[in-house]
């Protein structure tokens, strides 16, 4: 962030618009604090934002209240742990946090002249109310984040971009690829603990860059490290399906190396697997996937020698959680239509997780899956058009003579 430009812009606003620099700084502090609370999803956490006008440094601190006995680790710290540092009961202990990975804050701070951008929306307003300034700052942050997330991914090399006159698009996309790579590294570092990558690691990056760019950067990483056996066979096979052309520079180097994620390959593999799973859940189920789930359920319904429901009256099989996460009403109906049982039902069970299909013990489990019915529209498309029969011609009656 170019903070000198920020201060210069604030001085201009103070002189021309009668909105004081103190009000704008306070609004920025509040906006960053709000962005951090949203990021960690703890609305009542205490946050302090320090803006040093002399050197342009911005620091954000999560504050913990010193108590005798901790009841909430997100908000409190034990006196015994900090007493040797001079703290007393009721004091606030600052813990600095990295705001560069907070989507809205990072988008705001990435602008070379954020206040100038903010006040483009502010030019015709005469007000000194801090909440209006704060809302404008937040709106600018959201707009910057949307712009970054929606920036088109340029899939060609520099030579092609030069030939097509697309160098600006190429450079903007390449900068975003590098920023995405750095965001992945920071997210893995922040969210890896106790030998696991927690669930917030992926959404933190997707919020800023979207799935298309994130998957592209990860595919490039795996392709550039194809020799590394710490990437799973499934992820290596997937990466080969992503078309990423070589992008040599004039010195015999490879520009694509600039957006290779440098975290531990095992952790990058975990991150990639999670991104692919999350992305897949957003995609509608194909007819082939619905048929495969029906075939799996039929096989499971046939497997037991005796009814396996809690009361011994039904056969049952659990529906895949991934299927349920992606299935809409139409996919659900198509699944049920494929299974050939009159007593078929789909239900939850007390004291058991998941959703199950059930059939009565008396059903004939040797039946095969039903064939999917083609829609009337598809049937009409395939049916050759027949000319409508002509009505018989009527002879004119001649008048009687």
N, C-alpha and C positions, 0 to 999 in steps of 0.2 A: 504494500500500500504506500503511495506517495503522500506522506502525511503533511509535508510542507505545502503541497498543492491543496490538500484538504484545508489547512489553516488559512491559506490565502483565499480560498473560495469562501470560507466562513466569514472572513473579514469583509469580503465584498458584499456578502449577504447582509452582514450587520450594518454596513454603511448604506446599501441601496434599499434593502427591504425592511429595515428596522426590526430585524429578528436577531437577538443577541447571540454571540458566540457561546455564551454559557448555556443558553437554552438548547442550542443545537448539540453541544457536547453532552448535556444531560439526557437529551433524547437518544443520542447514539449509545450512551451507557445503558439506558433502559432497553433499547432494542437488542443489544448484545446479550444482556442478562436474560431477556425473554427468549432469545434464540437458544441460549444454553439450557434453560429450564425445559424447553420443548425437546431439545436433543436428548436429555437424560430422562425425560418423562417424569419429572418430580416437580410439580407446580409450586410447592411451598418451600423449596430449597433456597437458602440464603446465598446470594451472589453479589460479589463486589467487582466492579469494572473500574480499572485505573487507567486514565489517559494522560500521558505526560506530554504536555504541549511543547516542552523544550526539545525533546529528542524524538517525538513521534511514536513512542512505544505504547502499545496497548496490551494490558494484562488483565485476564479474567481469573477470579478466584472463587472457588466454592468454599463457603464458610460453614464450619462445624461448631456447635455450641458445646462448651466444656461442662460436663455433668459428672455426678458421682458414679452413677451406674447407667450404662448405655442401654437405651430401649430401642433406638432406631439408628442403625449404623450409617444410614444415608444422611443423617442430619446432626448426629452427636458424636463426641469423642470423650473417652474416659479421662478424668483428671489425672489418674495414675500414669497415663501414657504421656502426658504433656507437662506435668508439674515441674519437672526438672528444667523446663524452658521458660519458667516464670509465669505460666498461665494459672488463673484462679477460676473457681466455679463461676459460670455465667459468661466468661470471656468467649470471644469468637476466634477460632483458629483458621487461618487462610491456607487453602491448598490450591496452587495455581493449576489451571487446566489449559489444554491446547485448543484454542478456538479455531485453528486453521482447518480442523476436520468437522466443524459444525456447519452443515450445509448453508443455511441462510447467512450466517456470519461470514463464512469463507467467501460466499458470492459477493457480499457487500464489500469486503476488504480487498477483493481482487481487482476492483475498478481502479484505474490510475487516478481518477478524479471523482470519487464517489459523491461528494456533496454537489458538485456541478450536475451530475446525473440526477441526483435527488431533486434538485430545484428546477430541473426542466419541467417537472410536474407541478412546480410551486410558483411559477413565474407570475401568475395573475392573482395571487392571493395576498391579502394584507392581514396578517395575523401574528400574534406573538404567543399563541397557546402551544405549550410543549407537546400535548398529545397529538396535535396536527403534524408537528414536525416529526415526532416519533413514528406516526402512521406512515408518513411519506418515506422515511428512512426504511421502514419495514417493507413497504411496497416496492421500493427500489431493490432491496435485497431479494425479494421474491421474483421480481422481473429479471434480475441478473442471473438468478439460479435457473429460471425457465430458459433464458437465452443460452446458457451453458449446456443445459440438458438437451435442448432441441437443436443445437448446432449440428448440421449434417456431418456424417462420417465420410471423409474423402478416402476412397478405396484405391486410388492410383498412386504411382510413384511421382517423384519430383519432375522427371523428364516429361512425362505425359502431361502433368499440370502446366509446365512451361509451354508445351506445344499448343495446349487448349486455351491458354490465357487464364488458367485457374489457380495461379500461384497464391493469391490471397486466401482462397478457400482451402488450399492444401496446407498452408502455413497455420491457419487458424485451427484446422482439424488436428494437425500434428502437435500444436501446443496443448490442445485439449487431451490428446492421447497421453502426453507426458504428464500432465496434471492428474489424469486418471490413474496412471501407474503409481504416482507418488501418493495419491489418496488411498489406493489399495494397500501399499506398504504401511502407511500410517495406521489404517484401520486394523490390519493384521496385528501390528505391534500393540495397539491399544486394547484389542479384544481377545488376545490369546492369553489364557490363564488356566492353571490347573490342567494342563495338557489337553485343552480343548479350545475351539474357536467359538465364542458365544454368538447368539442369534442376531446381535445388533451389528455385526461386522459388515455384512453384505448391504443391508438397507442404507447404511451411512454413505456408501459409495454410490449406490443406485440413485439415491435422492439427488445427487449432484450431477451424475453423468449419464444416467439411463442404462438400460440393458444392452443396447446395440454397441455402444462404445466400450463398455466394461467387458463384454464378451470378446470383442475384437482385440483389446489389449491383452486379455488372458490367453486367447488363441495364439497371438504373436509370441507371448512368453513361452508357451509350450513348444511352439515350432522352433524357436531359437535355441531351446534346450532339449531337443528331441532325444539326445543321448542320455538324459537323466532319468534313471529308472524309478525315481521317487514320484513321478507323475503316474497316475493309474492308467492301465491300458485303455479304459473307457474314455478318459479325458484326452489321451494322446490320439486315439482314433477320431474323436470329435474334432480336435484342433486341425487335423489334416483336411477336414471338409470345409474349413474357412479359407477363402481365397485372399491371401495377403501377398501381393507381388513384392519381389526384392526391390530395395530402394537404395542402390549404391550411391556413395558420394564421390567427389572428384579425387579422393585420396586413397581409394581402395577399401574404404570402410563401408559399413552397413548402417544406414540411418534408422532402420527398424529396431536396432539394439537400444536406441534411446528410450523406447517405452517397453522395455522388458522389466517385469516386476522382480526386484532383487531380494525379496524376502525368502525365507527357507522354503525350498521346493515342496516339501511335505505340507506346509501350511498353505502355500499357494494352491496346491491340489485340493485341499479341503475347502478353501474359499471358492475355487472354480466349481467344484461339485455342488456347493450350496447355491451359487448363482444360477447354474444350469437347472437345478431342481426348482428354484423359485420362479425362473422364467417359464419353465415347462408348465407349471401350475396355472399360469396366466393364459395358456394357449387352449383353444377349444379342442375337445377330443375328436379324433378322426374315427370314421367307421371301422377301420382296422383295429384301433385301440379298444373300441367298445366290444367288438367281436372277441378280441383276445381276453378281455376281462370276463365275458360271458363263458368262454371255454374254460377258463381257470376255475370259475365258480362251479360249473358243472362237474369238473373233475373232482373238486373238493367235496361236493355233495355226494358223489359216488363212492368216495374213499372209505367212509366208516362202515363197519360190518353191522352196526346197530345204531339206532337214532342217537344223536349226540347233543340234543338240546338239554337244558337243565332238568326238565321233567320227563325226558325220554319219549316224547311224543312226536318230535320232528327231527329231520336232518337240517343242518345249518352250515353256512360258510360265511366267513367274514369278507365284506366288500373292501377292496383296497382303499386305504386312506387317500392315496394319490388320485385314484379315480374319483372319489367323492369330492376332493378339493377342486377338481376341474369340471365336474359334471354339472351341467344345467338340467333343466326339466326335460328337454328333448333327449339328451344323452341318457338320462335315467329311464325314460320311457322306452328307448330303444334297447337298453340292456334287459329290461323286464320282458320285452317282446321276444327276445331271442331265447330265453330260458323256457323249456317246453312243459311247464307244470301248472296245473289248474289251481293248486293251493298255494302257489308262490306268493310270498309276502316279504317285505323289507322292513326291518325293525331294529330298534336298540334293545339291549338286554340289561336287566337290573344286575348291578355288581360286575358287569363286564364292559370293558371299553370297546368302542367301535360300533359299526352298523353291520347287520347280518341279513342274508337272504335265508328264508326258511321254507321248507315244504313238509307236508304231512308224511308220516312214516309209511303210509299206504301207497304213496306215489310210485310209479314205475320209473326208476332212476336210469334205466337203460336207454331212454329216449335220447335222440340227438338234438342238437340245437336247431331251432327253427331257422329257416332262411329269411334274411331281411326282406321286407316287402318294399318294392319300389313305389315311389310316390305316384299319384295320379298324373302329376305334371311330367315326371320322367317317362311314364308309360305313354303319354300322348306324344312326347318328343320322338320316341322310338317307333311309334306306329306310323306306317306310311299313310299319307293323306289320300283319301278316296274321293273321287269326284262325286258330288251329290247327284242322285238320279234326276234326270230331267222329267219334268211333268209332261204327260202326254199332250200333244197339240190338239186343240179343239178346232174342228172345222166350222167355218162360218156357215150358218144356215142361210140358204138362199131364200129370199122372200117368196111367198106363195103367189102364184099367178092366177 
